[in-house]
Amino acid sequence: MKNITVAELKSRRDAGESLHIIDVREPSEYQEYNIGGKLIPLGKIMSFQFDELEDLKNEELIIHCKMGGRSLQACMMLEAAGFTNVVNVTGGTNAWKQQFG
């Protein structure tokens, strides 16, 4: 597993890269504030309910949450399920809001 900062993520997104960003927070958190990732709550990942990601097993998946803890768990679970390129966003949406509003 790799780590990426919110600044690195924003730079890549601003450069127009096609990114697979996964938000593992709860729906209420996602509705309150999100950076445009696909919502798949950690509970679904922990119970292996992530069929929509199966086609992306060998693609880079950038996983984020509020501060980095849940995304770290999700990355470990996805790696255990055979995903080969998972990236944890350090600081999560808290760091994103702090740096970019």
C-alpha positions, 0 to 999 in steps of 0.5 A, a space after each residue: 500500500 502506498 500513501 498520498 497527501 491531499 496536495 498530491 491528490 489535488 495536483 493529479 486531479 487538477 492535471 486531469 488524470 483519470 482517478 478512481 477515488 473511493 470515499 469510505 465514510 458514511 453516507 451522511 458524512 459524504 452528503 455533508 462534504 465530499 471531494 467527488 469520490 465514489 461512496 463505498 462505506 467501510 462497513 461494506 468493504 469490511 463485509 466484502 460488499 464491493 462488487 462494483 470494484 472487481 473490474 478495478 482489481 489491478 487499477 490504482 484505487 485512491 481510498 480516503 475517509 475523514 482523517 485517514 484511519 478508516 481508509 487505512 483499514 479499507 486499503 488493508 482489506 482490499 489488499 487482502 482481497 487481491 487488489 494490487 494498487 491501493 493508495 491511502 490518502 493521509 489526512 482525509 477530508 479534514 486535511 483537504 478542507 484545511 488546505 483547499 476549503 
